[in-house]
């Protein structure tokens, strides 16, 4: 059996290319994780702004003790931005732009019990992968009006 000798050129190429390839892979992994984190933060920021807008829209009626009108104009306003909005009464969806599998508004359904417990304790809640109406969403719930906002993943 013949042993193959490494030439100086192949040794130099291995010394140069192996670290280069490994560092490229490490840089790609770090960049991917950083970009993903920033994109998720951006989604939650966008959802928080939408949630606060809906809070402001209904704030006068809530403060005055008026009945909340059952209308969909405001909650449907951001559908073109892939944002679904829901106004909850307690843990029950009252007015929503989110549709279920049948294409009907997903009203009268309950919020996830673990999320409801956090919202009841006065926390804003953000999460990803929450299934609502058969679809996965990023969600943002505001505790002070018990609202939630969705953006499809």
MODELLER restraints for C-alpha pairs under 7 A, 6 or more apart:
rsr = mdl.restraints
at = mdl.atoms
rsr.add(forms.Gaussian(group=physical.xy_distance, feature=features.Distance(at['CA:44:A'], at['CA:140:A']), mean=6.81, stdev=0.5))
rsr.add(forms.Gaussian(group=physical.xy_distance, feature=features.Distance(at['CA:47:A'], at['CA:140:A']), mean=6.16, stdev=0.5))
rsr.add(forms.Gaussian(group=physical.xy_distance, feature=features.Distance(at['CA:47:A'], at['CA:149:A']), mean=6.15, stdev=0.5))
rsr.add(forms.Gaussian(group=physical.xy_distance, feature=features.Distance(at['CA:48:A'], at['CA:140:A']), mean=6.61, stdev=0.5))
rsr.add(forms.Gaussian(group=physical.xy_distance, feature=features.Distance(at['CA:51:A'], at['CA:142:A']), mean=6.86, stdev=0.5))
rsr.add(forms.Gaussian(group=physical.xy_distance, feature=features.Distance(at['CA:51:A'], at['CA:147:A']), mean=6.93, stdev=0.5))
rsr.add(forms.Gaussian(group=physical.xy_distance, feature=features.Distance(at['CA:51:A'], at['CA:148:A']), mean=6.99, stdev=0.5))
rsr.add(forms.Gaussian(group=physical.xy_distance, feature=features.Distance(at['CA:51:A'], at['CA:149:A']), mean=6.36, stdev=0.5))
rsr.add(forms.Gaussian(group=physical.xy_distance, feature=features.Distance(at['CA:55:A'], at['CA:145:A']), mean=6.68, stdev=0.5))
rsr.add(forms.Gaussian(group=physical.xy_distance, feature=features.Distance(at['CA:61:A'], at['CA:67:A']), mean=6.82, stdev=0.5))
rsr.add(forms.Gaussian(group=physical.xy_distance, feature=features.Distance(at['CA:61:A'], at['CA:68:A']), mean=6.59, stdev=0.5))
rsr.add(forms.Gaussian(group=physical.xy_distance, feature=features.Distance(at['CA:70:A'], at['CA:95:A']), mean=6.50, stdev=0.5))
rsr.add(forms.Gaussian(group=physical.xy_distance, feature=features.Distance(at['CA:72:A'], at['CA:95:A']), mean=6.69, stdev=0.5))
rsr.add(forms.Gaussian(group=physical.xy_distance, feature=features.Distance(at['CA:75:A'], at['CA:84:A']), mean=7.00, stdev=0.5))
rsr.add(forms.Gaussian(group=physical.xy_distance, feature=features.Distance(at['CA:75:A'], at['CA:85:A']), mean=5.16, stdev=0.5))
rsr.add(forms.Gaussian(group=physical.xy_distance, feature=features.Distance(at['CA:75:A'], at['CA:86:A']), mean=6.69, stdev=0.5))
rsr.add(forms.Gaussian(group=physical.xy_distance, feature=features.Distance(at['CA:75:A'], at['CA:96:A']), mean=6.23, stdev=0.5))
rsr.add(forms.Gaussian(group=physical.xy_distance, feature=features.Distance(at['CA:75:A'], at['CA:97:A']), mean=5.66, stdev=0.5))
rsr.add(forms.Gaussian(group=physical.xy_distance, feature=features.Distance(at['CA:76:A'], at['CA:97:A']), mean=5.37, stdev=0.5))
rsr.add(forms.Gaussian(group=physical.xy_distance, feature=features.Distance(at['CA:78:A'], at['CA:84:A']), mean=6.82, stdev=0.5))
rsr.add(forms.Gaussian(group=physical.xy_distance, feature=features.Distance(at['CA:82:A'], at['CA:151:A']), mean=5.58, stdev=0.5))
rsr.add(forms.Gaussian(group=physical.xy_distance, feature=features.Distance(at['CA:82:A'], at['CA:152:A']), mean=6.57, stdev=0.5))
rsr.add(forms.Gaussian(group=physical.xy_distance, feature=features.Distance(at['CA:83:A'], at['CA:149:A']), mean=6.89, stdev=0.5))
rsr.add(forms.Gaussian(group=physical.xy_distance, feature=features.Distance(at['CA:83:A'], at['CA:150:A']), mean=5.45, stdev=0.5))
rsr.add(forms.Gaussian(group=physical.xy_distance, feature=features.Distance(at['CA:83:A'], at['CA:151:A']), mean=4.64, stdev=0.5))
rsr.add(forms.Gaussian(group=physical.xy_distance, feature=features.Distance(at['CA:84:A'], at['CA:97:A']), mean=5.41, stdev=0.5))
rsr.add(forms.Gaussian(group=physical.xy_distance, feature=features.Distance(at['CA:84:A'], at['CA:98:A']), mean=5.54, stdev=0.5))
rsr.add(forms.Gaussian(group=physical.xy_distance, feature=features.Distance(at['CA:84:A'], at['CA:149:A']), mean=5.73, stdev=0.5))
rsr.add(forms.Gaussian(group=physical.xy_distance, feature=features.Distance(at['CA:84:A'], at['CA:150:A']), mean=4.78, stdev=0.5))
rsr.add(forms.Gaussian(group=physical.xy_distance, feature=features.Distance(at['CA:84:A'], at['CA:151:A']), mean=6.11, stdev=0.5))
rsr.add(forms.Gaussian(group=physical.xy_distance, feature=features.Distance(at['CA:85:A'], at['CA:96:A']), mean=5.69, stdev=0.5))
rsr.add(forms.Gaussian(group=physical.xy_distance, feature=features.Distance(at['CA:85:A'], at['CA:97:A']), mean=5.68, stdev=0.5))
rsr.add(forms.Gaussian(group=physical.xy_distance, feature=features.Distance(at['CA:85:A'], at['CA:98:A']), mean=6.90, stdev=0.5))
rsr.add(forms.Gaussian(group=physical.xy_distance, feature=features.Distance(at['CA:85:A'], at['CA:148:A']), mean=6.23, stdev=0.5))
rsr.add(forms.Gaussian(group=physical.xy_distance, feature=features.Distance(at['CA:85:A'], at['CA:149:A']), mean=4.51, stdev=0.5))
rsr.add(forms.Gaussian(group=physical.xy_distance, feature=features.Distance(at['CA:85:A'], at['CA:150:A']), mean=6.14, stdev=0.5))
rsr.add(forms.Gaussian(group=physical.xy_distance, feature=features.Distance(at['CA:86:A'], at['CA:93:A']), mean=6.46, stdev=0.5))
rsr.add(forms.Gaussian(group=physical.xy_distance, feature=features.Distance(at['CA:86:A'], at['CA:95:A']), mean=5.59, stdev=0.5))
rsr.add(forms.Gaussian(group=physical.xy_distance, feature=features.Distance(at['CA:86:A'], at['CA:96:A']), mean=4.10, stdev=0.5))
rsr.add(forms.Gaussian(group=physical.xy_distance, feature=features.Distance(at['CA:86:A'], at['CA:97:A']), mean=6.49, stdev=0.5))
rsr.add(forms.Gaussian(group=physical.xy_distance, feature=features.Distance(at['CA:86:A'], at['CA:147:A']), mean=5.96, stdev=0.5))
rsr.add(forms.Gaussian(group=physical.xy_distance, feature=features.Distance(at['CA:86:A'], at['CA:148:A']), mean=5.45, stdev=0.5))
rsr.add(forms.Gaussian(group=physical.xy_distance, feature=features.Distance(at['CA:86:A'], at['CA:149:A']), mean=6.15, stdev=0.5))
rsr.add(forms.Gaussian(group=physical.xy_distance, feature=features.Distance(at['CA:87:A'], at['CA:93:A']), mean=6.20, stdev=0.5))
rsr.add(forms.Gaussian(group=physical.xy_distance, feature=features.Distance(at['CA:87:A'], at['CA:94:A']), mean=5.66, stdev=0.5))
rsr.add(forms.Gaussian(group=physical.xy_distance, feature=features.Distance(at['CA:87:A'], at['CA:95:A']), mean=5.21, stdev=0.5))
rsr.add(forms.Gaussian(group=physical.xy_distance, feature=features.Distance(at['CA:87:A'], at['CA:96:A']), mean=6.33, stdev=0.5))
rsr.add(forms.Gaussian(group=physical.xy_distance, feature=features.Distance(at['CA:87:A'], at['CA:147:A']), mean=4.90, stdev=0.5))
rsr.add(forms.Gaussian(group=physical.xy_distance, feature=features.Distance(at['CA:87:A'], at['CA:148:A']), mean=6.77, stdev=0.5))
rsr.add(forms.Gaussian(group=physical.xy_distance, feature=features.Distance(at['CA:88:A'], at['CA:94:A']), mean=5.13, stdev=0.5))
rsr.add(forms.Gaussian(group=physical.xy_distance, feature=features.Distance(at['CA:88:A'], at['CA:146:A']), mean=5.63, stdev=0.5))
rsr.add(forms.Gaussian(group=physical.xy_distance, feature=features.Distance(at['CA:88:A'], at['CA:147:A']), mean=5.54, stdev=0.5))
rsr.add(forms.Gaussian(group=physical.xy_distance, feature=features.Distance(at['CA:90:A'], at['CA:146:A']), mean=6.88, stdev=0.5))
rsr.add(forms.Gaussian(group=physical.xy_distance, feature=features.Distance(at['CA:91:A'], at['CA:110:A']), mean=5.50, stdev=0.5))
rsr.add(forms.Gaussian(group=physical.xy_distance, feature=features.Distance(at['CA:91:A'], at['CA:111:A']), mean=5.43, stdev=0.5))
rsr.add(forms.Gaussian(group=physical.xy_distance, feature=features.Distance(at['CA:91:A'], at['CA:116:A']), mean=6.44, stdev=0.5))
rsr.add(forms.Gaussian(group=physical.xy_distance, feature=features.Distance(at['CA:92:A'], at['CA:108:A']), mean=5.66, stdev=0.5))
rsr.add(forms.Gaussian(group=physical.xy_distance, feature=features.Distance(at['CA:92:A'], at['CA:109:A']), mean=5.55, stdev=0.5))
rsr.add(forms.Gaussian(group=physical.xy_distance, feature=features.Distance(at['CA:92:A'], at['CA:110:A']), mean=4.58, stdev=0.5))
rsr.add(forms.Gaussian(group=physical.xy_distance, feature=features.Distance(at['CA:92:A'], at['CA:111:A']), mean=6.36, stdev=0.5))
rsr.add(forms.Gaussian(group=physical.xy_distance, feature=features.Distance(at['CA:93:A'], at['CA:107:A']), mean=4.95, stdev=0.5))
rsr.add(forms.Gaussian(group=physical.xy_distance, feature=features.Distance(at['CA:93:A'], at['CA:108:A']), mean=5.14, stdev=0.5))
rsr.add(forms.Gaussian(group=physical.xy_distance, feature=features.Distance(at['CA:93:A'], at['CA:109:A']), mean=5.61, stdev=0.5))
rsr.add(forms.Gaussian(group=physical.xy_distance, feature=features.Distance(at['CA:93:A'], at['CA:110:A']), mean=6.31, stdev=0.5))
rsr.add(forms.Gaussian(group=physical.xy_distance, feature=features.Distance(at['CA:94:A'], at['CA:107:A']), mean=5.62, stdev=0.5))
rsr.add(forms.Gaussian(group=physical.xy_distance, feature=features.Distance(at['CA:94:A'], at['CA:108:A']), mean=6.18, stdev=0.5))
rsr.add(forms.Gaussian(group=physical.xy_distance, feature=features.Distance(at['CA:95:A'], at['CA:107:A']), mean=6.34, stdev=0.5))
rsr.add(forms.Gaussian(group=physical.xy_distance, feature=features.Distance(at['CA:96:A'], at['CA:105:A']), mean=6.48, stdev=0.5))
rsr.add(forms.Gaussian(group=physical.xy_distance, feature=features.Distance(at['CA:96:A'], at['CA:106:A']), mean=6.73, stdev=0.5))
rsr.add(forms.Gaussian(group=physical.xy_distance, feature=features.Distance(at['CA:96:A'], at['CA:107:A']), mean=6.33, stdev=0.5))
rsr.add(forms.Gaussian(group=physical.xy_distance, feature=features.Distance(at['CA:97:A'], at['CA:105:A']), mean=6.37, stdev=0.5))
rsr.add(forms.Gaussian(group=physical.xy_distance, feature=features.Distance(at['CA:98:A'], at['CA:105:A']), mean=5.82, stdev=0.5))
rsr.add(forms.Gaussian(group=physical.xy_distance, feature=features.Distance(at['CA:98:A'], at['CA:106:A']), mean=5.82, stdev=0.5))
rsr.add(forms.Gaussian(group=physical.xy_distance, feature=features.Distance(at['CA:99:A'], at['CA:105:A']), mean=4.41, stdev=0.5))
rsr.add(forms.Gaussian(group=physical.xy_distance, feature=features.Distance(at['CA:99:A'], at['CA:106:A']), mean=5.12, stdev=0.5))
rsr.add(forms.Gaussian(group=physical.xy_distance, feature=features.Distance(at['CA:99:A'], at['CA:133:A']), mean=6.33, stdev=0.5))
rsr.add(forms.Gaussian(group=physical.xy_distance, feature=features.Distance(at['CA:100:A'], at['CA:106:A']), mean=5.30, stdev=0.5))
rsr.add(forms.Gaussian(group=physical.xy_distance, feature=features.Distance(at['CA:100:A'], at['CA:133:A']), mean=3.95, stdev=0.5))
rsr.add(forms.Gaussian(group=physical.xy_distance, feature=features.Distance(at['CA:100:A'], at['CA:134:A']), mean=6.42, stdev=0.5))
rsr.add(forms.Gaussian(group=physical.xy_distance, feature=features.Distance(at['CA:101:A'], at['CA:133:A']), mean=5.85, stdev=0.5))
rsr.add(forms.Gaussian(group=physical.xy_distance, feature=features.Distance(at['CA:101:A'], at['CA:134:A']), mean=5.95, stdev=0.5))
rsr.add(forms.Gaussian(group=physical.xy_distance, feature=features.Distance(at['CA:106:A'], at['CA:133:A']), mean=6.52, stdev=0.5))
rsr.add(forms.Gaussian(group=physical.xy_distance, feature=features.Distance(at['CA:119:A'], at['CA:125:A']), mean=6.74, stdev=0.5))
rsr.add(forms.Gaussian(group=physical.xy_distance, feature=features.Distance(at['CA:119:A'], at['CA:143:A']), mean=4.92, stdev=0.5))
rsr.add(forms.Gaussian(group=physical.xy_distance, feature=features.Distance(at['CA:120:A'], at['CA:143:A']), mean=6.84, stdev=0.5))
rsr.add(forms.Gaussian(group=physical.xy_distance, feature=features.Distance(at['CA:122:A'], at['CA:143:A']), mean=5.35, stdev=0.5))
rsr.add(forms.Gaussian(group=physical.xy_distance, feature=features.Distance(at['CA:123:A'], at['CA:143:A']), mean=5.63, stdev=0.5))
rsr.add(forms.Gaussian(group=physical.xy_distance, feature=features.Distance(at['CA:124:A'], at['CA:141:A']), mean=5.52, stdev=0.5))
rsr.add(forms.Gaussian(group=physical.xy_distance, feature=features.Distance(at['CA:124:A'], at['CA:142:A']), mean=4.82, stdev=0.5))
rsr.add(forms.Gaussian(group=physical.xy_distance, feature=features.Distance(at['CA:124:A'], at['CA:143:A']), mean=5.22, stdev=0.5))
rsr.add(forms.Gaussian(group=physical.xy_distance, feature=features.Distance(at['CA:125:A'], at['CA:140:A']), mean=5.61, stdev=0.5))
rsr.add(forms.Gaussian(group=physical.xy_distance, feature=features.Distance(at['CA:125:A'], at['CA:141:A']), mean=5.04, stdev=0.5))
rsr.add(forms.Gaussian(group=physical.xy_distance, feature=features.Distance(at['CA:125:A'], at['CA:142:A']), mean=6.86, stdev=0.5))
rsr.add(forms.Gaussian(group=physical.xy_distance, feature=features.Distance(at['CA:126:A'], at['CA:139:A']), mean=5.43, stdev=0.5))
rsr.add(forms.Gaussian(group=physical.xy_distance, feature=features.Distance(at['CA:126:A'], at['CA:140:A']), mean=4.36, stdev=0.5))
rsr.add(forms.Gaussian(group=physical.xy_distance, feature=features.Distance(at['CA:126:A'], at['CA:141:A']), mean=6.40, stdev=0.5))
rsr.add(forms.Gaussian(group=physical.xy_distance, feature=features.Distance(at['CA:127:A'], at['CA:138:A']), mean=5.74, stdev=0.5))
rsr.add(forms.Gaussian(group=physical.xy_distance, feature=features.Distance(at['CA:127:A'], at['CA:139:A']), mean=5.37, stdev=0.5))
rsr.add(forms.Gaussian(group=physical.xy_distance, feature=features.Distance(at['CA:127:A'], at['CA:140:A']), mean=6.77, stdev=0.5))
rsr.add(forms.Gaussian(group=physical.xy_distance, feature=features.Distance(at['CA:128:A'], at['CA:137:A']), mean=5.98, stdev=0.5))
rsr.add(forms.Gaussian(group=physical.xy_distance, feature=features.Distance(at['CA:128:A'], at['CA:138:A']), mean=4.14, stdev=0.5))
rsr.add(forms.Gaussian(group=physical.xy_distance, feature=features.Distance(at['CA:128:A'], at['CA:139:A']), mean=6.21, stdev=0.5))
rsr.add(forms.Gaussian(group=physical.xy_distance, feature=features.Distance(at['CA:129:A'], at['CA:136:A']), mean=4.99, stdev=0.5))
rsr.add(forms.Gaussian(group=physical.xy_distance, feature=features.Distance(at['CA:129:A'], at['CA:137:A']), mean=5.32, stdev=0.5))
rsr.add(forms.Gaussian(group=physical.xy_distance, feature=features.Distance(at['CA:129:A'], at['CA:138:A']), mean=6.05, stdev=0.5))
rsr.add(forms.Gaussian(group=physical.xy_distance, feature=features.Distance(at['CA:130:A'], at['CA:136:A']), mean=5.29, stdev=0.5))
rsr.add(forms.Gaussian(group=physical.xy_distance, feature=features.Distance(at['CA:130:A'], at['CA:137:A']), mean=5.24, stdev=0.5))
rsr.add(forms.Gaussian(group=physical.xy_distance, feature=features.Distance(at['CA:130:A'], at['CA:138:A']), mean=6.53, stdev=0.5))
rsr.add(forms.Gaussian(group=physical.xy_distance, feature=features.Distance(at['CA:130:A'], at['CA:139:A']), mean=6.99, stdev=0.5))
rsr.add(forms.Gaussian(group=physical.xy_distance, feature=features.Distance(at['CA:131:A'], at['CA:137:A']), mean=6.30, stdev=0.5))
rsr.add(forms.Gaussian(group=physical.xy_distance, feature=features.Distance(at['CA:136:A'], at['CA:152:A']), mean=6.33, stdev=0.5))
rsr.add(forms.Gaussian(group=physical.xy_distance, feature=features.Distance(at['CA:136:A'], at['CA:153:A']), mean=6.32, stdev=0.5))
rsr.add(forms.Gaussian(group=physical.xy_distance, feature=features.Distance(at['CA:137:A'], at['CA:150:A']), mean=5.77, stdev=0.5))
rsr.add(forms.Gaussian(group=physical.xy_distance, feature=features.Distance(at['CA:137:A'], at['CA:151:A']), mean=5.51, stdev=0.5))
rsr.add(forms.Gaussian(group=physical.xy_distance, feature=features.Distance(at['CA:137:A'], at['CA:152:A']), mean=4.56, stdev=0.5))
rsr.add(forms.Gaussian(group=physical.xy_distance, feature=features.Distance(at['CA:137:A'], at['CA:153:A']), mean=5.37, stdev=0.5))
rsr.add(forms.Gaussian(group=physical.xy_distance, feature=features.Distance(at['CA:138:A'], at['CA:150:A']), mean=5.58, stdev=0.5))
rsr.add(forms.Gaussian(group=physical.xy_distance, feature=features.Distance(at['CA:138:A'], at['CA:151:A']), mean=5.34, stdev=0.5))
rsr.add(forms.Gaussian(group=physical.xy_distance, feature=features.Distance(at['CA:138:A'], at['CA:152:A']), mean=6.27, stdev=0.5))
rsr.add(forms.Gaussian(group=physical.xy_distance, feature=features.Distance(at['CA:138:A'], at['CA:153:A']), mean=6.22, stdev=0.5))
rsr.add(forms.Gaussian(group=physical.xy_distance, feature=features.Distance(at['CA:139:A'], at['CA:148:A']), mean=6.52, stdev=0.5))
rsr.add(forms.Gaussian(group=physical.xy_distance, feature=features.Distance(at['CA:139:A'], at['CA:149:A']), mean=5.45, stdev=0.5))
rsr.add(forms.Gaussian(group=physical.xy_distance, feature=features.Distance(at['CA:139:A'], at['CA:150:A']), mean=4.72, stdev=0.5))
rsr.add(forms.Gaussian(group=physical.xy_distance, feature=features.Distance(at['CA:139:A'], at['CA:151:A']), mean=6.79, stdev=0.5))
rsr.add(forms.Gaussian(group=physical.xy_distance, feature=features.Distance(at['CA:140:A'], at['CA:148:A']), mean=5.37, stdev=0.5))
rsr.add(forms.Gaussian(group=physical.xy_distance, feature=features.Distance(at['CA:140:A'], at['CA:149:A']), mean=5.21, stdev=0.5))
rsr.add(forms.Gaussian(group=physical.xy_distance, feature=features.Distance(at['CA:140:A'], at['CA:150:A']), mean=6.75, stdev=0.5))
rsr.add(forms.Gaussian(group=physical.xy_distance, feature=features.Distance(at['CA:141:A'], at['CA:147:A']), mean=5.35, stdev=0.5))
rsr.add(forms.Gaussian(group=physical.xy_distance, feature=features.Distance(at['CA:141:A'], at['CA:148:A']), mean=4.09, stdev=0.5))
rsr.add(forms.Gaussian(group=physical.xy_distance, feature=features.Distance(at['CA:141:A'], at['CA:149:A']), mean=6.42, stdev=0.5))
rsr.add(forms.Gaussian(group=physical.xy_distance, feature=features.Distance(at['CA:142:A'], at['CA:148:A']), mean=6.41, stdev=0.5))
